[in-house]
Amino acid sequence: MRFMKDNKSATEKVAQYLADLINAAEDREAKRIQKEERFRQSLGIRLQVPKKELEK
């Protein structure tokens, strides 16, 4: 069995690892928000956006 040589530097490996962690966290957050919105809609409750955020 032959293994391919990994040409990435340690810095590149760390950067890729951190990027993967951030992406995974963002995906989990998006899923949580979607789940919460579906739950609120099932109860007939709409999430109200504060007026300050609408002005931005």
PDBQT receptor file of N, H, CA, C and O in Angstrom, charges set to zero:
ATOM      1  N   MET A   1       0.848  -1.182   0.000  1.00  0.00    +0.000 N 
ATOM      2  CA  MET A   1       0.000   0.000   0.000  1.00  0.00    +0.000 C 
ATOM      3  C   MET A   1       0.891   1.242   0.000  1.00  0.00    +0.000 C 
ATOM      4  O   MET A   1       1.800   1.368   0.821  1.00  0.00    +0.000 OA
ATOM      5  N   ARG A   2       0.617   2.157  -0.933  1.00  0.00    +0.000 N 
ATOM      6  H   ARG A   2      -0.121   2.056  -1.599  1.00  0.00    +0.000 HD
ATOM      7  CA  ARG A   2       1.405   3.395  -1.009  1.00  0.00    +0.000 C 
ATOM      8  C   ARG A   2       0.585   4.550  -0.456  1.00  0.00    +0.000 C 
ATOM      9  O   ARG A   2      -0.625   4.633  -0.667  1.00  0.00    +0.000 OA
ATOM     10  N   PHE A   3       1.255   5.423   0.242  1.00  0.00    +0.000 N 
ATOM     11  H   PHE A   3       2.238   5.356   0.413  1.00  0.00    +0.000 HD
ATOM     12  CA  PHE A   3       0.606   6.619   0.770  1.00  0.00    +0.000 C 
ATOM     13  C   PHE A   3       1.114   7.829   0.009  1.00  0.00    +0.000 C 
ATOM     14  O   PHE A   3       2.304   7.943  -0.284  1.00  0.00    +0.000 OA
ATOM     15  N   MET A   4       0.196   8.729  -0.308  1.00  0.00    +0.000 N 
ATOM     16  H   MET A   4      -0.771   8.637  -0.070  1.00  0.00    +0.000 HD
ATOM     17  CA  MET A   4       0.611   9.959  -0.988  1.00  0.00    +0.000 C 
ATOM     18  C   MET A   4       1.251  10.892   0.027  1.00  0.00    +0.000 C 
ATOM     19  O   MET A   4       0.807  10.983   1.172  1.00  0.00    +0.000 OA
ATOM     20  N   LYS A   5       2.277  11.569  -0.397  1.00  0.00    +0.000 N 
ATOM     21  H   LYS A   5       2.638  11.495  -1.327  1.00  0.00    +0.000 HD
ATOM     22  CA  LYS A   5       2.953  12.518   0.481  1.00  0.00    +0.000 C 
ATOM     23  C   LYS A   5       2.068  13.752   0.645  1.00  0.00    +0.000 C 
ATOM     24  O   LYS A   5       1.529  14.280  -0.327  1.00  0.00    +0.000 OA
ATOM     25  N   ASP A   6       1.931  14.199   1.883  1.00  0.00    +0.000 N 
ATOM     26  H   ASP A   6       2.369  13.770   2.673  1.00  0.00    +0.000 HD
ATOM     27  CA  ASP A   6       1.139  15.395   2.170  1.00  0.00    +0.000 C 
ATOM     28  C   ASP A   6       2.057  16.606   2.039  1.00  0.00    +0.000 C 
ATOM     29  O   ASP A   6       2.997  16.770   2.817  1.00  0.00    +0.000 OA
ATOM     30  N   ASN A   7       1.778  17.446   1.056  1.00  0.00    +0.000 N 
ATOM     31  H   ASN A   7       1.014  17.313   0.425  1.00  0.00    +0.000 HD
ATOM     32  CA  ASN A   7       2.640  18.592   0.789  1.00  0.00    +0.000 C 
ATOM     33  C   ASN A   7       2.222  19.858   1.531  1.00  0.00    +0.000 C 
ATOM     34  O   ASN A   7       2.865  20.897   1.382  1.00  0.00    +0.000 OA
ATOM     35  N   LYS A   8       1.161  19.789   2.325  1.00  0.00    +0.000 N 
ATOM     36  H   LYS A   8       0.639  18.944   2.446  1.00  0.00    +0.000 HD
ATOM     37  CA  LYS A   8       0.718  20.976   3.058  1.00  0.00    +0.000 C 
ATOM     38  C   LYS A   8       1.629  21.231   4.257  1.00  0.00    +0.000 C 
ATOM     39  O   LYS A   8       2.068  20.303   4.936  1.00  0.00    +0.000 OA
ATOM     40  N   SER A   9       1.899  22.504   4.495  1.00  0.00    +0.000 N 
ATOM     41  H   SER A   9       1.543  23.258   3.944  1.00  0.00    +0.000 HD
ATOM     42  CA  SER A   9       2.697  22.858   5.670  1.00  0.00    +0.000 C 
ATOM     43  C   SER A   9       1.816  22.751   6.916  1.00  0.00    +0.000 C 
ATOM     44  O   SER A   9       0.592  22.651   6.820  1.00  0.00    +0.000 OA
ATOM     45  N   ALA A  10       2.449  22.774   8.063  1.00  0.00    +0.000 N 
ATOM     46  H   ALA A  10       3.442  22.856   8.140  1.00  0.00    +0.000 HD
ATOM     47  CA  ALA A  10       1.704  22.695   9.319  1.00  0.00    +0.000 C 
ATOM     48  C   ALA A  10       0.742  23.872   9.443  1.00  0.00    +0.000 C 
ATOM     49  O   ALA A  10      -0.375  23.710   9.935  1.00  0.00    +0.000 OA
ATOM     50  N   THR A  11       1.163  25.049   9.002  1.00  0.00    +0.000 N 
ATOM     51  H   THR A  11       2.070  25.181   8.602  1.00  0.00    +0.000 HD
ATOM     52  CA  THR A  11       0.306  26.233   9.071  1.00  0.00    +0.000 C 
ATOM     53  C   THR A  11      -0.933  26.051   8.207  1.00  0.00    +0.000 C 
ATOM     54  O   THR A  11      -2.039  26.406   8.615  1.00  0.00    +0.000 OA
ATOM     55  N   GLU A  12      -0.747  25.498   7.012  1.00  0.00    +0.000 N 
ATOM     56  H   GLU A  12       0.151  25.209   6.681  1.00  0.00    +0.000 HD
ATOM     57  CA  GLU A  12      -1.887  25.259   6.121  1.00  0.00    +0.000 C 
ATOM     58  C   GLU A  12      -2.842  24.227   6.712  1.00  0.00    +0.000 C 
ATOM     59  O   GLU A  12      -4.059  24.349   6.577  1.00  0.00    +0.000 OA
ATOM     60  N   LYS A  13      -2.286  23.215   7.365  1.00  0.00    +0.000 N 
ATOM     61  H   LYS A  13      -1.297  23.116   7.475  1.00  0.00    +0.000 HD
ATOM     62  CA  LYS A  13      -3.123  22.192   7.996  1.00  0.00    +0.000 C 
ATOM     63  C   LYS A  13      -3.958  22.794   9.121  1.00  0.00    +0.000 C 
ATOM     64  O   LYS A  13      -5.146  22.498   9.246  1.00  0.00    +0.000 OA
ATOM     65  N   VAL A  14      -3.330  23.642   9.942  1.00  0.00    +0.000 N 
ATOM     66  H   VAL A  14      -2.364  23.882   9.840  1.00  0.00    +0.000 HD
ATOM     67  CA  VAL A  14      -4.047  24.294  11.043  1.00  0.00    +0.000 C 
ATOM     68  C   VAL A  14      -5.128  25.215  10.488  1.00  0.00    +0.000 C 
ATOM     69  O   VAL A  14      -6.251  25.230  10.993  1.00  0.00    +0.000 OA
ATOM     70  N   ALA A  15      -4.795  25.982   9.451  1.00  0.00    +0.000 N 
ATOM     71  H   ALA A  15      -3.883  25.970   9.041  1.00  0.00    +0.000 HD
ATOM     72  CA  ALA A  15      -5.767  26.895   8.847  1.00  0.00    +0.000 C 
ATOM     73  C   ALA A  15      -6.957  26.117   8.293  1.00  0.00    +0.000 C 
ATOM     74  O   ALA A  15      -8.102  26.536   8.460  1.00  0.00    +0.000 OA
ATOM     75  N   GLN A  16      -6.697  24.999   7.640  1.00  0.00    +0.000 N 
ATOM     76  H   GLN A  16      -5.767  24.658   7.503  1.00  0.00    +0.000 HD
ATOM     77  CA  GLN A  16      -7.782  24.174   7.085  1.00  0.00    +0.000 C 
ATOM     78  C   GLN A  16      -8.635  23.588   8.204  1.00  0.00    +0.000 C 
ATOM     79  O   GLN A  16      -9.861  23.551   8.101  1.00  0.00    +0.000 OA
ATOM     80  N   TYR A  17      -7.986  23.130   9.274  1.00  0.00    +0.000 N 
ATOM     81  H   TYR A  17      -6.990  23.160   9.359  1.00  0.00    +0.000 HD
ATOM     82  CA  TYR A  17      -8.703  22.569  10.418  1.00  0.00    +0.000 C 
ATOM     83  C   TYR A  17      -9.623  23.610  11.041  1.00  0.00    +0.000 C 
ATOM     84  O   TYR A  17     -10.783  23.324  11.334  1.00  0.00    +0.000 OA
ATOM     85  N   LEU A  18      -9.101  24.829  11.245  1.00  0.00    +0.000 N 
ATOM     86  H   LEU A  18      -8.158  25.062  11.007  1.00  0.00    +0.000 HD
ATOM     87  CA  LEU A  18      -9.915  25.892  11.831  1.00  0.00    +0.000 C 
ATOM     88  C   LEU A  18     -11.067  26.278  10.908  1.00  0.00    +0.000 C 
ATOM     89  O   LEU A  18     -12.179  26.519  11.377  1.00  0.00    +0.000 OA
ATOM     90  N   ALA A  19     -10.815  26.341   9.607  1.00  0.00    +0.000 N 
ATOM     91  H   ALA A  19      -9.911  26.145   9.225  1.00  0.00    +0.000 HD
ATOM     92  CA  ALA A  19     -11.880  26.660   8.652  1.00  0.00    +0.000 C 
ATOM     93  C   ALA A  19     -12.971  25.592   8.703  1.00  0.00    +0.000 C 
ATOM     94  O   ALA A  19     -14.159  25.913   8.654  1.00  0.00    +0.000 OA
ATOM     95  N   ASP A  20     -12.575  24.338   8.801  1.00  0.00    +0.000 N 
ATOM     96  H   ASP A  20     -11.611  24.077   8.841  1.00  0.00    +0.000 HD
ATOM     97  CA  ASP A  20     -13.550  23.246   8.894  1.00  0.00    +0.000 C 
ATOM     98  C   ASP A  20     -14.373  23.351  10.175  1.00  0.00    +0.000 C 
ATOM     99  O   ASP A  20     -15.581  23.116  10.157  1.00  0.00    +0.000 OA
ATOM    100  N   LEU A  21     -13.725  23.702  11.289  1.00  0.00    +0.000 N 
ATOM    101  H   LEU A  21     -12.743  23.893  11.304  1.00  0.00    +0.000 HD
ATOM    102  CA  LEU A  21     -14.445  23.873  12.554  1.00  0.00    +0.000 C 
ATOM    103  C   LEU A  21     -15.468  25.001  12.465  1.00  0.00    +0.000 C 
ATOM    104  O   LEU A  21     -16.604  24.856  12.914  1.00  0.00    +0.000 OA
ATOM    105  N   ILE A  22     -15.055  26.129  11.880  1.00  0.00    +0.000 N 
ATOM    106  H   ILE A  22     -14.131  26.247  11.515  1.00  0.00    +0.000 HD
ATOM    107  CA  ILE A  22     -15.946  27.281  11.743  1.00  0.00    +0.000 C 
ATOM    108  C   ILE A  22     -17.138  26.924  10.860  1.00  0.00    +0.000 C 
ATOM    109  O   ILE A  22     -18.279  27.243  11.194  1.00  0.00    +0.000 OA
ATOM    110  N   ASN A  23     -16.873  26.264   9.735  1.00  0.00    +0.000 N 
ATOM    111  H   ASN A  23     -15.946  26.005   9.464  1.00  0.00    +0.000 HD
ATOM    112  CA  ASN A  23     -17.960  25.869   8.836  1.00  0.00    +0.000 C 
ATOM    113  C   ASN A  23     -18.934  24.919   9.525  1.00  0.00    +0.000 C 
ATOM    114  O   ASN A  23     -20.147  25.044   9.355  1.00  0.00    +0.000 OA
ATOM    115  N   ALA A  24     -18.415  23.979  10.298  1.00  0.00    +0.000 N 
ATOM    116  H   ALA A  24     -17.430  23.878  10.437  1.00  0.00    +0.000 HD
ATOM    117  CA  ALA A  24     -19.274  23.034  11.006  1.00  0.00    +0.000 C 
ATOM    118  C   ALA A  24     -20.135  23.763  12.037  1.00  0.00    +0.000 C 
ATOM    119  O   ALA A  24     -21.318  23.458  12.189  1.00  0.00    +0.000 OA
ATOM    120  N   ALA A  25     -19.541  24.726  12.745  1.00  0.00    +0.000 N 
ATOM    121  H   ALA A  25     -18.580  24.974  12.621  1.00  0.00    +0.000 HD
ATOM    122  CA  ALA A  25     -20.289  25.494  13.740  1.00  0.00    +0.000 C 
ATOM    123  C   ALA A  25     -21.388  26.316  13.069  1.00  0.00    +0.000 C 
ATOM    124  O   ALA A  25     -22.506  26.394  13.578  1.00  0.00    +0.000 OA
ATOM    125  N   GLU A  26     -21.069  26.930  11.924  1.00  0.00    +0.000 N 
ATOM    126  H   GLU A  26     -20.161  26.867  11.510  1.00  0.00    +0.000 HD
ATOM    127  CA  GLU A  26     -22.074  27.713  11.202  1.00  0.00    +0.000 C 
ATOM    128  C   GLU A  26     -23.207  26.820  10.716  1.00  0.00    +0.000 C 
ATOM    129  O   GLU A  26     -24.371  27.218  10.762  1.00  0.00    +0.000 OA
ATOM    130  N   ASP A  27     -22.883  25.629  10.255  1.00  0.00    +0.000 N 
ATOM    131  H   ASP A  27     -21.938  25.305  10.218  1.00  0.00    +0.000 HD
ATOM    132  CA  ASP A  27     -23.913  24.688   9.802  1.00  0.00    +0.000 C 
ATOM    133  C   ASP A  27     -24.828  24.287  10.956  1.00  0.00    +0.000 C 
ATOM    134  O   ASP A  27     -26.047  24.230  10.796  1.00  0.00    +0.000 OA
ATOM    135  N   ARG A  28     -24.232  24.005  12.131  1.00  0.00    +0.000 N 
ATOM    136  H   ARG A  28     -23.242  24.051  12.261  1.00  0.00    +0.000 HD
ATOM    137  CA  ARG A  28     -25.042  23.634  13.297  1.00  0.00    +0.000 C 
ATOM    138  C   ARG A  28     -25.955  24.777  13.703  1.00  0.00    +0.000 C 
ATOM    139  O   ARG A  28     -27.119  24.554  14.034  1.00  0.00    +0.000 OA
ATOM    140  N   GLU A  29     -25.433  26.011  13.683  1.00  0.00    +0.000 N 
ATOM    141  H   GLU A  29     -24.487  26.193  13.415  1.00  0.00    +0.000 HD
ATOM    142  CA  GLU A  29     -26.228  27.180  14.055  1.00  0.00    +0.000 C 
ATOM    143  C   GLU A  29     -27.392  27.364  13.082  1.00  0.00    +0.000 C 
ATOM    144  O   GLU A  29     -28.513  27.643  13.507  1.00  0.00    +0.000 OA
ATOM    145  N   ALA A  30     -27.138  27.212  11.795  1.00  0.00    +0.000 N 
ATOM    146  H   ALA A  30     -26.227  26.985  11.450  1.00  0.00    +0.000 HD
ATOM    147  CA  ALA A  30     -28.196  27.360  10.789  1.00  0.00    +0.000 C 
ATOM    148  C   ALA A  30     -29.279  26.300  10.991  1.00  0.00    +0.000 C 
ATOM    149  O   ALA A  30     -30.468  26.605  10.891  1.00  0.00    +0.000 OA
ATOM    150  N   LYS A  31     -28.880  25.068  11.272  1.00  0.00    +0.000 N 
ATOM    151  H   LYS A  31     -27.915  24.821  11.353  1.00  0.00    +0.000 HD
ATOM    152  CA  LYS A  31     -29.857  24.002  11.510  1.00  0.00    +0.000 C 
ATOM    153  C   LYS A  31     -30.674  24.291  12.762  1.00  0.00    +0.000 C 
ATOM    154  O   LYS A  31     -31.880  24.049  12.786  1.00  0.00    +0.000 OA
ATOM    155  N   ARG A  32     -30.022  24.809  13.806  1.00  0.00    +0.000 N 
ATOM    156  H   ARG A  32     -29.042  25.005  13.786  1.00  0.00    +0.000 HD
ATOM    157  CA  ARG A  32     -30.728  25.124  15.047  1.00  0.00    +0.000 C 
ATOM    158  C   ARG A  32     -31.769  26.211  14.808  1.00  0.00    +0.000 C 
ATOM    159  O   ARG A  32     -32.894  26.122  15.299  1.00  0.00    +0.000 OA
ATOM    160  N   ILE A  33     -31.383  27.243  14.046  1.00  0.00    +0.000 N 
ATOM    161  H   ILE A  33     -30.469  27.315  13.647  1.00  0.00    +0.000 HD
ATOM    162  CA  ILE A  33     -32.301  28.339  13.752  1.00  0.00    +0.000 C 
ATOM    163  C   ILE A  33     -33.492  27.835  12.942  1.00  0.00    +0.000 C 
ATOM    164  O   ILE A  33     -34.634  28.198  13.225  1.00  0.00    +0.000 OA
ATOM    165  N   GLN A  34     -33.230  27.003  11.937  1.00  0.00    +0.000 N 
ATOM    166  H   GLN A  34     -32.303  26.708  11.707  1.00  0.00    +0.000 HD
ATOM    167  CA  GLN A  34     -34.323  26.453  11.127  1.00  0.00    +0.000 C 
ATOM    168  C   GLN A  34     -35.268  25.618  11.980  1.00  0.00    +0.000 C 
ATOM    169  O   GLN A  34     -36.487  25.707  11.834  1.00  0.00    +0.000 OA
ATOM    170  N   LYS A  35     -34.708  24.814  12.861  1.00  0.00    +0.000 N 
ATOM    171  H   LYS A  35     -33.717  24.742  12.980  1.00  0.00    +0.000 HD
ATOM    172  CA  LYS A  35     -35.523  23.970  13.731  1.00  0.00    +0.000 C 
ATOM    173  C   LYS A  35     -36.388  24.834  14.648  1.00  0.00    +0.000 C 
ATOM    174  O   LYS A  35     -37.568  24.549  14.855  1.00  0.00    +0.000 OA
ATOM    175  N   GLU A  36     -35.786  25.892  15.195  1.00  0.00    +0.000 N 
ATOM    176  H   GLU A  36     -34.828  26.124  15.027  1.00  0.00    +0.000 HD
ATOM    177  CA  GLU A  36     -36.525  26.797  16.072  1.00  0.00    +0.000 C 
ATOM    178  C   GLU A  36     -37.647  27.503  15.313  1.00  0.00    +0.000 C 
ATOM    179  O   GLU A  36     -38.746  27.656  15.846  1.00  0.00    +0.000 OA
ATOM    180  N   GLU A  37     -37.385  27.936  14.074  1.00  0.00    +0.000 N 
ATOM    181  H   GLU A  37     -36.492  27.812  13.641  1.00  0.00    +0.000 HD
ATOM    182  CA  GLU A  37     -38.410  28.602  13.276  1.00  0.00    +0.000 C 
ATOM    183  C   GLU A  37     -39.565  27.661  12.957  1.00  0.00    +0.000 C 
ATOM    184  O   GLU A  37     -40.728  28.060  13.022  1.00  0.00    +0.000 OA
ATOM    185  N   ARG A  38     -39.253  26.414  12.614  1.00  0.00    +0.000 N 
ATOM    186  H   ARG A  38     -38.309  26.089  12.562  1.00  0.00    +0.000 HD
ATOM    187  CA  ARG A  38     -40.319  25.435  12.341  1.00  0.00    +0.000 C 
ATOM    188  C   ARG A  38     -41.158  25.203  13.588  1.00  0.00    +0.000 C 
ATOM    189  O   ARG A  38     -42.381  25.085  13.509  1.00  0.00    +0.000 OA
ATOM    190  N   PHE A  39     -40.499  25.138  14.737  1.00  0.00    +0.000 N 
ATOM    191  H   PHE A  39     -39.505  25.233  14.801  1.00  0.00    +0.000 HD
ATOM    192  CA  PHE A  39     -41.217  24.940  15.993  1.00  0.00    +0.000 C 
ATOM    193  C   PHE A  39     -42.155  26.107  16.271  1.00  0.00    +0.000 C 
ATOM    194  O   PHE A  39     -43.319  25.907  16.621  1.00  0.00    +0.000 OA
ATOM    195  N   ARG A  40     -41.643  27.338  16.114  1.00  0.00    +0.000 N 
ATOM    196  H   ARG A  40     -40.698  27.501  15.830  1.00  0.00    +0.000 HD
ATOM    197  CA  ARG A  40     -42.472  28.520  16.343  1.00  0.00    +0.000 C 
ATOM    198  C   ARG A  40     -43.662  28.550  15.387  1.00  0.00    +0.000 C 
ATOM    199  O   ARG A  40     -44.777  28.878  15.792  1.00  0.00    +0.000 OA
ATOM    200  N   GLN A  41     -43.427  28.207  14.117  1.00  0.00    +0.000 N 
ATOM    201  H   GLN A  41     -42.521  27.941  13.788  1.00  0.00    +0.000 HD
ATOM    202  CA  GLN A  41     -44.517  28.207  13.141  1.00  0.00    +0.000 C 
ATOM    203  C   GLN A  41     -45.550  27.144  13.486  1.00  0.00    +0.000 C 
ATOM    204  O   GLN A  41     -46.745  27.347  13.269  1.00  0.00    +0.000 OA
ATOM    205  N   SER A  42     -45.107  26.029  14.015  1.00  0.00    +0.000 N 
ATOM    206  H   SER A  42     -44.136  25.864  14.192  1.00  0.00    +0.000 HD
ATOM    207  CA  SER A  42     -46.051  24.971  14.384  1.00  0.00    +0.000 C 
ATOM    208  C   SER A  42     -46.948  25.425  15.531  1.00  0.00    +0.000 C 
ATOM    209  O   SER A  42     -48.067  24.935  15.680  1.00  0.00    +0.000 OA
ATOM    210  N   LEU A  43     -46.466  26.342  16.327  1.00  0.00    +0.000 N 
ATOM    211  H   LEU A  43     -45.557  26.740  16.206  1.00  0.00    +0.000 HD
ATOM    212  CA  LEU A  43     -47.272  26.889  17.421  1.00  0.00    +0.000 C 
ATOM    213  C   LEU A  43     -48.078  28.106  16.979  1.00  0.00    +0.000 C 
ATOM    214  O   LEU A  43     -48.897  28.627  17.736  1.00  0.00    +0.000 OA
ATOM    215  N   GLY A  44     -47.838  28.555  15.744  1.00  0.00    +0.000 N 
ATOM    216  H   GLY A  44     -47.172  28.131  15.129  1.00  0.00    +0.000 HD
ATOM    217  CA  GLY A  44     -48.556  29.723  15.244  1.00  0.00    +0.000 C 
ATOM    218  C   GLY A  44     -47.968  31.028  15.736  1.00  0.00    +0.000 C 
ATOM    219  O   GLY A  44     -48.646  32.055  15.739  1.00  0.00    +0.000 OA
ATOM    220  N   ILE A  45     -46.717  30.997  16.151  1.00  0.00    +0.000 N 
ATOM    221  H   ILE A  45     -46.167  30.162  16.149  1.00  0.00    +0.000 HD
ATOM    222  CA  ILE A  45     -46.067  32.206  16.666  1.00  0.00    +0.000 C 
ATOM    223  C   ILE A  45     -45.071  32.695  15.630  1.00  0.00    +0.000 C 
ATOM    224  O   ILE A  45     -44.234  31.927  15.155  1.00  0.00    +0.000 OA
ATOM    225  N   ARG A  46     -45.157  33.950  15.286  1.00  0.00    +0.000 N 
ATOM    226  H   ARG A  46     -45.836  34.573  15.672  1.00  0.00    +0.000 HD
ATOM    227  CA  ARG A  46     -44.201  34.542  14.343  1.00  0.00    +0.000 C 
ATOM    228  C   ARG A  46     -43.127  35.277  15.142  1.00  0.00    +0.000 C 
ATOM    229  O   ARG A  46     -43.423  35.951  16.128  1.00  0.00    +0.000 OA
ATOM    230  N   LEU A  47     -41.892  35.137  14.705  1.00  0.00    +0.000 N 
ATOM    231  H   LEU A  47     -41.653  34.589  13.904  1.00  0.00    +0.000 HD
ATOM    232  CA  LEU A  47     -40.790  35.833  15.355  1.00  0.00    +0.000 C 
ATOM    233  C   LEU A  47     -40.802  37.286  14.910  1.00  0.00    +0.000 C 
ATOM    234  O   LEU A  47     -40.695  37.571  13.717  1.00  0.00    +0.000 OA
ATOM    235  N   GLN A  48     -40.930  38.189  15.840  1.00  0.00    +0.000 N 
ATOM    236  H   GLN A  48     -41.017  37.958  16.809  1.00  0.00    +0.000 HD
ATOM    237  CA  GLN A  48     -40.977  39.613  15.532  1.00  0.00    +0.000 C 
ATOM    238  C   GLN A  48     -39.564  40.174  15.455  1.00  0.00    +0.000 C 
ATOM    239  O   GLN A  48     -38.746  39.937  16.345  1.00  0.00    +0.000 OA
ATOM    240  N   VAL A  49     -39.277  40.921  14.385  1.00  0.00    +0.000 N 
ATOM    241  H   VAL A  49     -39.941  41.114  13.663  1.00  0.00    +0.000 HD
ATOM    242  CA  VAL A  49     -37.971  41.554  14.218  1.00  0.00    +0.000 C 
ATOM    243  C   VAL A  49     -38.061  42.961  14.804  1.00  0.00    +0.000 C 
ATOM    244  O   VAL A  49     -38.950  43.728  14.436  1.00  0.00    +0.000 OA
ATOM    245  N   PRO A  50     -37.144  43.307  15.716  1.00  0.00    +0.000 N 
ATOM    246  CA  PRO A  50     -37.171  44.655  16.284  1.00  0.00    +0.000 C 
ATOM    247  C   PRO A  50     -37.041  45.725  15.197  1.00  0.00    +0.000 C 
ATOM    248  O   PRO A  50     -36.368  45.516  14.189  1.00  0.00    +0.000 OA
ATOM    249  N   LYS A  51     -37.689  46.867  15.411  1.00  0.00    +0.000 N 
ATOM    250  H   LYS A  51     -38.236  47.037  16.231  1.00  0.00    +0.000 HD
ATOM    251  CA  LYS A  51     -37.674  47.946  14.422  1.00  0.00    +0.000 C 
ATOM    252  C   LYS A  51     -36.258  48.443  14.152  1.00  0.00    +0.000 C 
ATOM    253  O   LYS A  51     -35.950  48.831  13.025  1.00  0.00    +0.000 OA
ATOM    254  N   LYS A  52     -35.397  48.438  15.156  1.00  0.00    +0.000 N 
ATOM    255  H   LYS A  52     -35.648  48.123  16.072  1.00  0.00    +0.000 HD
ATOM    256  CA  LYS A  52     -34.016  48.898  14.985  1.00  0.00    +0.000 C 
ATOM    257  C   LYS A  52     -33.301  48.084  13.912  1.00  0.00    +0.000 C 
ATOM    258  O   LYS A  52     -32.535  48.641  13.125  1.00  0.00    +0.000 OA
ATOM    259  N   GLU A  53     -33.539  46.780  13.872  1.00  0.00    +0.000 N 
ATOM    260  H   GLU A  53     -34.160  46.328  14.512  1.00  0.00    +0.000 HD
ATOM    261  CA  GLU A  53     -32.886  45.922  12.882  1.00  0.00    +0.000 C 
ATOM    262  C   GLU A  53     -33.445  46.167  11.489  1.00  0.00    +0.000 C 
ATOM    263  O   GLU A  53     -32.726  46.022  10.500  1.00  0.00    +0.000 OA
ATOM    264  N   LEU A  54     -34.715  46.534  11.399  1.00  0.00    +0.000 N 
ATOM    265  H   LEU A  54     -35.299  46.652  12.202  1.00  0.00    +0.000 HD
ATOM    266  CA  LEU A  54     -35.321  46.797  10.095  1.00  0.00    +0.000 C 
ATOM    267  C   LEU A  54     -34.758  48.062   9.462  1.00  0.00    +0.000 C 
ATOM    268  O   LEU A  54     -34.687  48.166   8.237  1.00  0.00    +0.000 OA
ATOM    269  N   GLU A  55     -34.354  49.029  10.296  1.00  0.00    +0.000 N 
ATOM    270  H   GLU A  55     -34.412  48.944  11.291  1.00  0.00    +0.000 HD
ATOM    271  CA  GLU A  55     -33.840  50.303   9.794  1.00  0.00    +0.000 C 
ATOM    272  C   GLU A  55     -32.444  50.171   9.210  1.00  0.00    +0.000 C 
ATOM    273  O   GLU A  55     -32.031  51.008   8.407  1.00  0.00    +0.000 OA
ATOM    274  N   LYS A  56     -31.711  49.136   9.597  1.00  0.00    +0.000 N 
ATOM    275  H   LYS A  56     -32.047  48.456  10.249  1.00  0.00    +0.000 HD
ATOM    276  CA  LYS A  56     -30.318  48.973   9.143  1.00  0.00    +0.000 C 
ATOM    277  C   LYS A  56     -30.226  48.681   7.677  1.00  0.00    +0.000 C 
ATOM    278  O   LYS A  56     -29.126  48.519   7.147  1.00  0.00    +0.000 OA
TER     279      LYS A  56
